[in-house]
Amino acid sequence: MKTMKKHFKKILAVTIAVIIMLAMAVTVAAQESPAEENQPDGEMAAMSEQAPEAEEQAGETPVVAEPPADPSPSAAAPEAPEAPEPSETPEKPEPSETPEKPEPSETPEPAPSADGTAAPEPSAPAESAPPQEEQAEAEPAAQPEQAEQPAAPAQPDETEALAPAGGEEKETPSYDAPAIFLTDIVAKGNNDTLALTEEQLAEIEKDLPENLSPYRREIVLKAYSLVGKVHYFWGGKSTASGWDIRWGNDAIVGSAGSSQTGTVRSYGLDCSGYVLWCMLNAEEAFASQQELAFDQNGIVNQTGYGTAGQWAHSYEITWEEAQPGDIVFYKNPQDAGINHVGILVGTDEEEGTLVAHCSSSKNSVVISPLEGSGFRYVRRLAYMDERETMQNQQEKAEIKVSTAPNGLPLMLTEEQAYEGAVLNGWAVN
C-alpha cells in the first residue's frame, strides 16, 4: 500500500505540474493571441513543439480523466522544480520582432510553412496596408509622366529628339565645319526638281488670300517648292540660288549641340536654314521681276542665321495681323531648350492655318496645321515692310495716269493730236 501511495503521489505531482504548465500556457496564449496570429512560421512551429515536450516530461503517463482533489500549495511546491518548461515562455516575447511584419507588404502572397501547409493569413490591418503603400507609390510615379507633358502643344520630336542627352555635348567630337562630306559631291537634283506643277500651283493659290502681295506670294511658292525634296540636317544652311547640289549627299553632322552631332546623314537643311533659303530665293525672284539689283549678303544679314538670329531680325505681331510669309517659333530664345521656326503658307479647306517647316522627326520639309504643332509665337521679318512698301509705290506709279485739266492726256500721239484738232475745228497743216 505504501508503494502504491508513493506511486500515486508521484503521478499526482506530475499531473499537477502539467496542469499548472498548461494553465500558464493558456494564459499567455490568451494575452498574446493577436500577436500569435501574425507570428512567422518559425514561431508557430516553436509553439507547436512545446506540447510534445510537455508530454515527454510527463513520462508518457496516462491522462487522468477525473480531476484530482484540490491541491494545496504546500503539496505542489516540492514537485514544482520538475516543470522547468514554463521558463521558456518568457521567450515568447519574440513577437517584439513583429515590427518586421511589414515584410508581407513586399510579398503579399503567404509563404508555405515547414509542414507544407499554407501559413496563416495576416490580420485585416496587415492586408489593407499594402494597397495603401502601392497607391502611395503609384501616385508619385504618375506625377512625372504629367510633368513631362508640355504646357504648350509643342511637339517633343522637334526639340527633345535633337537635344543631346546629359553630357553628350562633351562626348561628341568637335568638327571645323557644319558638314563633312564622305565622298565627292554628286548632284541629286536641279532647278527642275523644284518646279511646281500647274495642279500644285492651283492648290496653293486656293489657300492664299486674294489681296496677298506678290512678294509674300513668292515666299510661299519657294516654301512649297522644297516640300518632300530636302532632308533635315542639323546645322544645314544654303545660300544657293535654286537647287543646292550638296543636298542628298551623305555627310557627317559637324555642328555641336544635338544628338545628331557626329552621325552620318543625307545633307539638307535645318529649320532656320530652310527659312533662310526661302527668303533668299524669294528676294532674288522679286529683284528680277522689278529689275532691281540682288544683294545676297544683304538679305542673309537681314534674315539672320539660326532661330535666335531670325528672332532678333523680326518683331512681334498678333495672330490677327499674321499673313502668309510671316514666321512662327516654338519659344522665345531666352527660354531653355532647342527652338524651332517655320513659315506661314496659307490656310486649309477648314480655314486652319498651315505652316511649312523642315522637320527633324519627318526628316523632310513638310506642311503642318498650326493647331497642335507647337508654334506659339508669330513674328515678321523687319525688312519685309520695306519690300512691300517699295512694291506698293511701284504699283501705284503704274496705275496713275497724268492728265490735263480738260481730261486729255498730257502726252498725245500724232494721231491723237490730229483727231483732237479736227474735232475742235482747228486748222491742221
C-alpha positions in Angstrom: 0.0 0.0 0.0 2.8 2.4 0.8 4.4 1.7 -2.5 1.1 2.4 -4.3 0.7 5.6 -2.3 4.1 6.8 -3.2 3.5 5.9 -6.8 0.2 7.8 -6.7 1.8 10.8 -5.1 4.4 10.9 -7.9 1.6 10.7 -10.5 -0.3 13.3 -8.7 2.7 15.7 -8.6 3.4 15.3 -12.3 -0.2 15.8 -13.1 -0.4 19.0 -11.1 2.8 20.3 -12.7 1.3 19.6 -16.2 -1.9 21.3 -15.2 0.0 24.4 -13.9 2.1 24.5 -17.1 -1.0 24.2 -19.3 -2.8 26.9 -17.3 0.2 29.3 -17.7 0.4 28.5 -21.4 -3.3 29.2 -21.9 -3.0 32.5 -20.0 -0.1 33.6 -22.1 -1.7 32.4 -25.3 -4.9 34.3 -24.4 -2.9 37.6 -23.8 -0.9 37.3 -26.9 -3.4 35.8 -29.3 -3.4 38.8 -31.6 0.4 38.7 -31.9 0.4 34.9 -32.4 -1.9 35.3 -35.4 0.8 37.5 -37.0 3.8 35.4 -35.9 6.1 34.0 -38.6 6.1 30.3 -39.5 9.2 29.7 -37.2 7.4 30.9 -34.1 4.3 28.9 -34.8 6.4 25.9 -35.3 8.2 26.5 -31.9 4.8 26.7 -30.1 3.7 23.5 -31.8 6.8 21.8 -30.4 6.1 22.7 -26.8 3.2 20.3 -26.5 5.3 17.2 -27.4 8.0 18.3 -24.9 5.4 18.5 -22.2 4.1 15.1 -23.0 7.7 13.7 -22.9 8.3 15.2 -19.5 5.0 13.7 -18.3 6.7 10.3 -18.6 4.0 9.1 -21.0 1.7 8.7 -18.1 -2.0 8.1 -18.8 -4.2 11.1 -18.8 -6.3 11.2 -15.6 -9.9 11.6 -16.6 -11.2 12.7 -13.2 -10.0 16.0 -11.7 -7.8 15.5 -8.7 -8.5 16.8 -5.3 -7.8 20.5 -4.7 -4.1 20.5 -4.3 -2.7 22.6 -1.6 0.2 24.9 -2.4 2.4 23.2 0.1 1.9 19.8 -1.6 2.7 21.1 -5.0 5.7 23.2 -4.0 8.2 20.4 -3.6 7.5 19.0 -7.1 7.4 22.3 -8.9 11.0 22.2 -9.9 10.2 19.2 -12.1 8.4 21.5 -14.6 11.1 24.0 -15.9 9.3 24.3 -19.2 7.3 27.4 -18.3 10.7 29.1 -18.1 10.7 29.1 -21.9 7.5 31.1 -22.0 9.4 34.4 -21.5 11.0 33.7 -24.8 7.6 34.2 -26.3 8.1 38.0 -26.3 9.8 37.2 -29.6 6.8 39.0 -31.1 9.0 42.0 -30.4 10.2 41.2 -33.9 6.7 41.9 -35.2 7.7 45.4 -36.3 9.4 43.5 -39.1 5.9 42.3 -40.1 5.6 45.0 -42.9 7.6 42.5 -44.9 4.3 40.9 -46.0 3.6 44.2 -47.9 6.5 43.4 -50.2 5.4 39.7 -50.6 1.6 39.7 -50.4 1.4 36.0 -51.1 1.7 33.9 -47.9 4.7 31.6 -47.8 4.1 27.9 -47.0 5.0 26.6 -43.6 7.5 23.9 -42.9 4.9 21.1 -43.0 3.7 22.2 -46.4 0.5 23.9 -45.3 -0.2 27.5 -46.1 0.9 29.9 -43.4 -1.9 31.8 -41.6 -3.1 34.9 -43.4 -2.2 38.2 -41.8 -4.8 40.1 -40.0 -7.1 42.6 -41.7 -5.0 45.7 -40.9 -1.9 43.9 -42.4 -3.9 43.1 -45.6 -5.1 46.7 -46.1 -1.7 48.2 -45.6 0.0 47.0 -48.8 -2.7 48.5 -51.2 -2.2 51.9 -49.4 1.5 51.7 -49.9 1.1 50.7 -53.5 -1.2 53.6 -54.1 1.2 56.0 -52.4 4.0 54.7 -54.7 1.9 54.7 -57.8 0.8 58.3 -57.4 4.3 59.8 -57.4 5.1 57.6 -60.3 2.3 59.1 -62.3 3.3 62.7 -61.5 6.5 62.6 -63.5 4.5 61.5 -66.6 2.2 64.5 -66.2 5.3 66.8 -65.7 6.8 65.5 -69.0 3.8 66.8 -70.9 4.5 70.3 -72.1 2.1 73.0 -71.1 2.1 74.2 -74.7 1.1 71.9 -77.6 4.7 71.6 -78.6 5.9 68.6 -80.4 8.6 66.9 -78.4 10.0 65.3 -81.6 11.3 68.6 -82.9 13.1 69.7 -79.7 13.7 66.6 -77.5 14.7 64.5 -80.4 17.5 66.9 -81.2 18.5 67.7 -77.6 21.7 65.8 -76.6 21.5 63.6 -73.5 23.2 64.6 -70.3 26.9 65.0 -71.0 26.6 64.1 -74.7 28.0 67.5 -75.8 31.2 66.7 -74.0 31.3 63.2 -75.5 30.6 64.1 -79.1 33.6 65.0 -81.2 34.1 68.6 -82.4 34.3 69.5 -86.1 35.5 72.5 -88.0 32.6 72.5 -90.5 28.8 72.0 -90.2 29.1 69.1 -92.6 31.9 66.8 -93.6 31.1 65.1 -96.9 32.2 61.5 -97.2 32.5 61.3 -101.0 32.7 63.7 -103.9 29.5 65.7 -104.2 27.2 64.5 -106.9 24.1 66.5 -107.9 20.9 64.7 -106.7 18.6 67.2 -108.4 18.4 70.5 -110.2 16.2 73.5 -110.5 13.6 71.4 -112.4 13.3 69.4 -109.2 11.9 72.5 -107.5 9.4 73.3 -110.2 5.8 73.2 -109.2 3.2 71.7 -111.5 0.1 73.5 -112.6 -2.0 71.4 -110.3 0.2 72.3 -107.3 0.1 76.0 -108.1 -3.7 75.8 -108.3 -3.9 74.2 -104.9 -1.5 76.7 -103.4 -3.4 79.7 -104.9 -6.6 78.4 -103.4 -5.1 78.6 -99.9 -3.9 82.1 -100.2 -5.8 85.4 -99.6 -6.8 87.3 -102.7 -5.1 90.6 -101.6 -1.7 88.9 -100.7 1.2 90.9 -102.0 3.3 89.4 -104.8 6.4 89.4 -102.6 4.7 87.3 -99.9 3.2 85.1 -102.6 6.8 84.4 -103.9 7.9 83.4 -100.4 5.0 80.9 -100.2 5.9 79.4 -103.6 9.5 78.9 -102.6 8.4 77.3 -99.3 6.3 74.8 -101.2 9.0 74.1 -103.7 11.1 72.1 -101.2 8.3 70.1 -99.6 9.3 66.4 -99.5 12.5 67.1 -101.5 15.1 68.1 -98.9 16.1 66.2 -95.8 16.7 67.6 -92.3 20.3 68.1 -91.4 21.3 69.7 -88.1 23.2 72.9 -88.9 22.4 72.7 -92.6 22.3 76.1 -94.4 22.3 77.1 -98.0 22.6 80.4 -99.9 22.3 78.7 -103.3 20.1 80.1 -106.0 17.7 77.3 -106.6 18.8 73.7 -106.1 21.9 73.2 -103.9 24.0 70.3 -105.4 25.1 69.3 -102.0 21.6 68.2 -101.0 21.2 64.5 -100.8 24.9 63.7 -100.4 25.9 61.8 -97.2 27.8 63.9 -94.7 28.8 63.9 -91.0 26.9 66.3 -88.9 29.5 68.7 -87.7 27.5 71.3 -85.7 27.6 70.7 -82.0 24.6 70.7 -79.6 22.4 67.9 -80.9 22.0 64.2 -80.6 22.7 64.0 -84.4 26.2 65.5 -84.0 28.8 63.1 -85.3 26.3 60.9 -87.2 26.1 60.4 -90.9 23.0 61.8 -92.6 21.8 63.0 -96.0 22.7 66.6 -96.3 19.9 69.1 -96.3 18.6 72.0 -94.2 17.7 72.6 -90.6 14.6 74.7 -89.7 16.3 78.1 -89.8 18.3 77.1 -92.9 15.0 76.4 -94.6 13.6 79.8 -93.7 16.8 81.5 -94.9 16.8 79.7 -98.3 13.1 80.6 -98.9 13.6 84.3 -98.1 16.8 84.5 -100.1 15.3 82.9 -103.2 12.1 84.9 -102.9 14.2 88.1 -102.8 16.1 87.1 -105.9 12.8 86.4 -107.8 11.4 89.7 -106.6 14.5 91.6 -107.7 14.4 90.0 -111.1 10.8 90.9 -111.6 11.3 94.5 -110.5 14.6 94.8 -112.4 16.5 95.6 -109.1 20.0 94.7 -108.0 20.0 91.5 -106.0 22.1 91.8 -102.8 22.6 88.3 -101.5 24.7 89.2 -98.4 22.3 91.9 -97.5 19.2 89.6 -97.4 21.2 87.0 -95.5 22.1 89.6 -92.9 18.6 90.9 -92.7 17.1 87.4 -92.3 19.6 86.0 -89.8 21.4 82.7 -89.2 19.7 80.3 -86.8 16.5 80.7 -84.8 18.0 83.3 -82.4 19.2 85.5 -85.3 15.9 85.3 -87.1 14.1 86.1 -83.9 16.4 89.2 -83.5 15.7 90.4 -87.0 11.9 90.2 -86.6 9.3 91.8 -84.5 6.2 90.5 -82.7 2.8 90.7 -84.4 -0.6 89.5 -83.4 -2.2 86.3 -84.9 -4.9 88.6 -86.4 -2.1 90.6 -88.3 -0.3 87.4 -89.4 -0.1 86.7 -93.2 1.4 84.1 -95.3 5.2 84.7 -95.4 5.4 85.6 -91.7 7.5 83.3 -89.5 6.5 81.3 -86.3 8.5 80.0 -83.4 8.2 77.4 -80.7 9.6 79.5 -78.0 11.4 82.7 -77.0 15.2 82.2 -77.5 15.6 83.3 -73.8 13.8 80.1 -72.8 15.9 76.9 -72.3 16.0 74.2 -74.9 16.1 73.9 -78.7 13.9 76.3 -80.7 12.0 75.6 -84.0 10.9 78.0 -86.7 8.6 77.8 -89.7 6.8 79.9 -92.3 3.0 80.6 -92.6 1.8 79.5 -96.0 -1.9 79.9 -96.0 -5.0 78.0 -94.8 -6.6 74.7 -95.4 -10.2 73.9 -96.5 -11.4 74.3 -92.9 -9.7 77.8 -92.6 -7.0 76.3 -90.4 -3.6 78.0 -90.6 -0.8 76.0 -92.3 2.9 76.1 -91.5 5.8 74.9 -93.7 8.9 73.8 -91.8 11.9 71.5 -92.1 11.0 68.7 -89.6 13.6 66.6 -87.8 11.1 63.9 -86.9 9.8 63.7 -90.5 13.4 64.2 -91.9 12.0 66.5 -94.6 10.2 69.7 -95.4 6.5 69.3 -94.5 3.3 71.3 -94.3 1.6 71.0 -90.9 -1.6 72.5 -89.4 -0.7 75.3 -86.9 -3.0 73.9 -84.3 -1.2 71.3 -82.2 2.1 71.9 -84.0 3.8 73.7 -81.1 4.3 77.1 -82.8 3.3 79.7 -80.3 5.0 82.9 -81.4 4.3 84.7 -84.7 6.7 87.4 -85.9 7.5 89.4 -89.0 10.9 90.0 -90.5 11.6 93.7 -90.4 13.0 94.1 -94.0 9.7 92.8 -95.4 7.9 96.1 -94.6 10.4 97.9 -96.8 9.9 95.4 -99.7 6.1 95.7 -99.5 6.2 99.5 -99.3 8.5 99.6 -102.4 6.2 97.3 -104.3 3.1 99.3 -103.4 4.6 102.5 -104.5 5.6 101.0 -107.9 2.1 99.6 -108.4 0.6 103.0 -107.7 3.0 104.6 -110.1 2.0 102.2 -112.9 -1.7 102.8 -112.3 -1.5 106.6 -112.1 -2.2 108.4 -115.4 -1.2 112.1 -115.8 -4.0 114.2 -117.3 -4.5 117.8 -118.3 -7.2 120.0 -116.7 -9.5 119.2 -119.6 -9.1 115.4 -119.0 -6.9 114.8 -122.0 -3.6 113.0 -121.5 -0.6 115.3 -121.3 1.4 113.2 -123.8 -0.5 112.7 -127.1 0.5 110.7 -130.1 0.4 112.3 -133.5 -2.9 110.5 -134.3 -4.5 111.7 -131.1 -3.4 115.3 -131.7 -4.7 115.2 -135.3 -8.1 113.8 -134.3 -8.4 116.3 -131.4 -7.6 119.2 -133.7 -10.1 118.1 -136.3 -12.8 117.7 -133.6 -12.1 121.2 -132.2 -12.1 122.8 -135.7 -8.5 123.7 -135.7 -6.6 124.3 -138.9 -4.2 121.4 -139.4 -1.3 121.6 -141.7 
